[in-house]
Amino acid sequence: MTARLHATVDGPATAPVLLLGSSLGTAGAMWEPQVPALAQRFRVIRYDHLGHGRSAVPAGAYTVELLGREVLRLLDDLGAARVDYAGLSLGGMVGMWLAAHAPDRVRRLALLCTSASLGPPEQWRDRAATVRAAGLPPIADAVVARWFTPAFAATRPDLVARYRAMLTATPPAGYAACCEAIGAMDLRPDLARIGAPTLVVAGADDPATPVAHARAIVAGIPGARLAVVDEAAHLANVEQPERVGRLLLAHFDEGRGDG
């Protein structure tokens, strides 16, 4: 069965594969600030989560496991046996599941602005209910306010507006189902199973997944390293593109010869 995920591929066909997973409410375009540099060294694959962007929006309940299994189907379709993986927010949650449950497929891992457990579940159920009833616009301002620091939002209103449009274009049914998947998720028991060398990146000013969540992930994954990016909220790769790009290149280049 073919994958139901839409993906964009950049970079040389023969280069090592780097898979990028995006935040809740965004699409693969979220990674555009990093693609030019990464695609010089990697075959960069940006995918849209199930229920997001141009991926399928199947009915029914979603789980992080379901999202992860869809990624494995995508990799099979693309002939990518083993990849480096970087994921932000929901993308990081999927990355933790993949590294724990399909360790032969993940060579090195980068987890950005994410959490292994992000309750309370009722908060996510309430958000899902709002979106199903009225779409994304009623929650958009509150969500985008967590994506960027006030100083950045004041100086780059054009970019903030672009990402707000990306959020509101997300299929409501898919967004709501992913909200419920996050609310039901607890990846903490999986962390000790992750053997891929892992970099955890936190935005110093991230109100959605504060630095404490990153520290908990680092404490749970053997040998994981933490980098805190100053003057960055939840979409740290957008707010501090060069700093995050350097962190990713250093982490994945470091392991080019380890398997």
CORHU-V25311 format. One record per pair of residues at least 24 apart in sequence whose C-alpha atoms are under 7 Angstrom apart, sorted by the first residue. I is the first residue (numbers start at 1). GAP is how many residues later the second one is. Records with the same first field share a line. If there is no record, write none. Layout:
BEGIN
I = GAP, GAP
END
This chain:
BEGIN
2 = 71, 75
3 = 67, 70, 71, 74
4 = 51, 52, 66
5 = 42, 43, 44, 45, 50, 51, 69
6 = 41, 42, 48, 49
7 = 38, 39, 40, 41
8 = 37, 38, 39
9 = 34, 35, 36, 37
10 = 29, 33, 34, 35
11 = 28, 29, 31, 32, 33
12 = 30, 31
13 = 30
15 = 26, 27, 28
16 = 26, 27
17 = 25, 26, 27, 66, 67
18 = 24, 25, 26, 27, 65, 66, 67
19 = 25, 26, 27, 64, 65, 66, 67
20 = 25, 26, 27, 65, 66, 67
21 = 25, 26, 65, 66, 67, 70, 71
22 = 65, 66, 67, 68, 69
23 = 65, 66, 67, 68
24 = 65, 66
25 = 142, 145, 150
26 = 140, 141
27 = 25, 26
33 = 205, 208
34 = 207, 211
38 = 211
50 = 124
51 = 120, 123, 124
52 = 118, 119, 122, 123
53 = 117
57 = 117
61 = 116
62 = 115, 116, 119
63 = 118
64 = 30, 117, 121
65 = 32
67 = 27
68 = 26, 29, 30
81 = 24
82 = 24, 25
83 = 24
84 = 24, 25
85 = 24, 25
86 = 24, 25
87 = 24, 25
88 = 24, 25, 26
89 = 24, 25
90 = 24
99 = 95, 97
100 = 90, 91, 93, 94
106 = 90
107 = 89
108 = 88, 89, 90, 144
109 = 87, 88, 89, 90
110 = 88, 89, 90
111 = 88, 89, 90
112 = 88, 89, 90
113 = 88, 89, 90, 96, 121
114 = 95, 100
115 = 94, 98, 99
116 = 70, 71, 72, 101
117 = 68, 69, 70, 71
118 = 64, 65
119 = 64
120 = 63
121 = 62, 63
124 = 55, 56, 59
125 = 55
128 = 48, 49, 51, 52
131 = 41, 45
132 = 40, 41, 44
135 = 37
136 = 32, 36
137 = 31
140 = 24, 28
146 = 60, 61, 62, 87, 88
147 = 86, 87, 88
148 = 84, 85, 86, 87, 91
149 = 56, 83, 84
191 = 29, 30
192 = 28, 29, 30
194 = 27
197 = 26, 27
198 = 26, 27
199 = 25, 26, 27, 52
200 = 25, 26, 27
201 = 25, 26, 27
202 = 25, 26, 27
203 = 25, 26, 27, 29, 30, 31, 33
204 = 24, 25, 26, 27, 28, 29
205 = 26, 27, 28
206 = 26, 27, 28
207 = 26
208 = 26
END
